[in-house]
Amino acid sequence: MRRSFLSLTLAIALTMALGVEPLWAQSNSVKPDSGAPVLLTADELIYDETLGTVTARGGVELEQNGRILLADTVTYSQRGNTVTASGNISLLEPSGEVVFAEFVELSDEMKKGFIRDLSVLLSDGSRFAARQAQRVAGQSKTMDRAVFSPCNLCKEDPGRPPVWQIKAIRVIHDEVRREVEYEDAVLEMFGIPVLYTPYFSHPDPTVKRRSGFLAPTIGQSDELGTIFGQPYFWAIDRSRDLELEPILYSREGVILRSRYRQRLSRGELDLGTTAAFVDEREDGGETGEKSTQASADLKGRWSLDDTWRAGFDYQQASQRTYLRRYDLGDQQILTSRLFAEGFSSTDYGAVNAYKFQGLRAGDRREISPIVAPFAEMSLIGEPDDWGGRVKFDASLMSLTRALGADSRRLSLAGNWSLPHYSEAGWVTTVTAAMQGDVYFTNNATDTTGVQAEGEEETAGRIFPQVGLNWRYPLVRRGPRMNQLIEPIVNVVAGPNGSNPDEIPNEDSLAFEFDDTNLFRLNRYEGVDRVTSGARVDYGIRLGVFGDSGGSTSLMVGQSYRFWGNSAFSSTSGLDENLSDIVGRVHVAPRNWLDLLYRFRFDKDDLGPNRNELGVRIRGDRVELTADYIVLDESLSTTGFGDREQIDFALGAKITDTWSARLDLIQDLSSGQNTTRKAGFGLVYSDECISVGLRFERTDLEDEDIKPDDRVFLRVNFKYLGAVQGF
């Protein structure tokens, strides 16, 4: 009975020393229950009444609350209220951390302690080691001649130095602030000292987010000179943070980049800005003076209730080429928007205001429109007694320019669609649609491009359409697959014309005839232009669909206009009665392969007016993306001629630690073979360090942007300035 009591006394004492305030506990740890059952096993248990000690020897194992202490010998002194453990000490924490030592002594109600020959294996694989350590008031540890490293040791040669480690005369681990401080510290790479500092600190491995310096960006550019950026991350509180990065360009000046983020109770803010003090340029050359440039990319979102949300986007740059020249962004158009929108199961409504800044050659701010307001609503009704469904769309838009045409538009559109499924298996869908528009324009241009200054015009139209879509999906079951043959015929009829010169074209300028709009009633995406006349569209869809998910499909079709005039340009493929042939081929036999080929062939000689080929290959270690496009000269943007281009990207994981990526944009237009943009990156990444080297080459010219070669180096040490841990 006395032996059991002494065993329990020793167990509880040791648990208080090494359990309630565990050696490596953090300030946010859940404290164990000191009254929990204790299990003590040992080869021998000795009680010395004269000395007032209880000693357990030989294979001592103490367990409580999932924490296990192993040692050769454990002694509890009742007089001094001290606990000592010696010989092959191991303390296994419930979190997975393991503490090793040769000698431990705890005193002062178990709040102070001394440890000799200490080593700690943290749950993430990081390691601490020290000749000796002292624990003070259960809140911090001071280690002498200590080493820290998150790197794994070499399996073939554990004695080899790790990739990097920090050695210091003294290391203080503050468990309350969760901070590790070093005095007289040396950073070693592969056992070679590379950096000394009298003082250094970083968050301990349990911290996921803390203020401090992030990994710097180091680069070299033919045009900008040496590039150095040093970001600083400020964790303001749990819901806010700020990142500041001054970027120095040896030949240009300095740019300060910032990003502020905040989580709100029902929304978020993401505010990015840049401010530059760089060389002033005029007509593509330096003036010898300095200029101030800036940009903003601001975003806010709020959830007003379960249906409505509101927000804003603000994008602006002080000069057209500013962002691309300093590699701050590659957008072609900056869009600012203020909006509120609501969603339901079938309905949608929104009110928007837009402002645009074009960054392409030839873009002028004075002719960029401001659209405010732009309100739209879309309602879809429930099926009626016949199975038909009504859809209603409405929009209100006001568009103004500093120089050029202004317009205001009210548009109402509705359609009723009724599908019918025959016993033979074909599907027939009848659609009746009506669109009504009213326009108020000012300073409009006529068909010759001459602007009528100050003239106001009012125009309107009523445009009805009816459509009959017939398709007959024929399916046959084969071995482990389904085969599909589906002929499709679409007949559409509407009045001729309906696109008078008095109606401006603001939202239907970009049009491309392809397989996606072959069977649509109105082939234009916007409202300003409608597809008039009567036509018949016909095509066929073929497919093989495997049980395991693989598929191969083909769709090809054409259109014939049998009444009315064309509303499309002479290069659209729809200007004559018989259209070009459009289609697509999609091949995805396995999850790792996806191939899409889209085409538009000339109706007369079957020559390619447009070819697009996209390939995606995704494996465990390789990811390849390739896009090839051929655009006939008559279809390309004015001033560019015919276009033929390859976009290629290849990413490969060479080994478990080495990976590479290649990006390429190759211009094959007019028989040339020019690399417009290329990049190659090589990255080494293991459990404790990431080193990336990237080379970029651009062969683009635009005012002060010249062909340029750039090289960037980025090094991330785990816990020492990495975003999101590593």
Secondary structure, 3 states (H helix, E strand, C coil): CHHHHHHHHHHHHHHHHHHHCCCCCCCCCCCCCCCCCCEEECCEEEEECCCCEEEEEEEEEEEECCEEEEEEEEEEECCCCEEEEEEEEEEECCCCCEEEEEEEEEECCCCEEEEEEEEEECCCCCEEEEEEEEEECCCEEEEEEEEEECCCCCCCCCCCCCCEEEEEEEEEEECCCCEEEEEEEEEEECCEEEEEEEEEEEECCCCCCCCEECCCEEEEECCCEEEEECCEEEEEECCEEEEEEEEEECCCEEEEEEEEEEEECCEEEEEEEEEEEEEEEECCEEEEEEEEEEEEEEEEEEECCCCEEEEEEEEEECCCCHHHHCCCCCCCEEEEEEEEEEECCCCEEEEEEEEEEECCCCCCHHHCCEEEEEEEEEEECCCCCCCCEEEEEEEEEEEECCCCCEEEEEEEEEEEEEEEECCCCCEEEEEEEEEEEEEEEECCECCCCCECCCCEEEEEEEEEEEEEEEECCEEEEECCEEEEEEEEEEEEECCCCCCCCCCCCCCCCCCCCCCCCCCCCCCCCCCCCCCCCEEEEEEEEEEEEECCCCEEEEEEEEEEEEECCCCCCCCCCCCCCECCEEEEEEEECCCCEEEEEEEEECCCCCCEEEEEEEEEEECCCEEEEEEEEEECHHHCCCCCCCEEEEEEEEEEECCCCEEEEEEEEEECHHHCCEEEEEEEEEEEECCCEEEEEEEEEECCCECCECCEEEEEEEEEECCECCCCCC
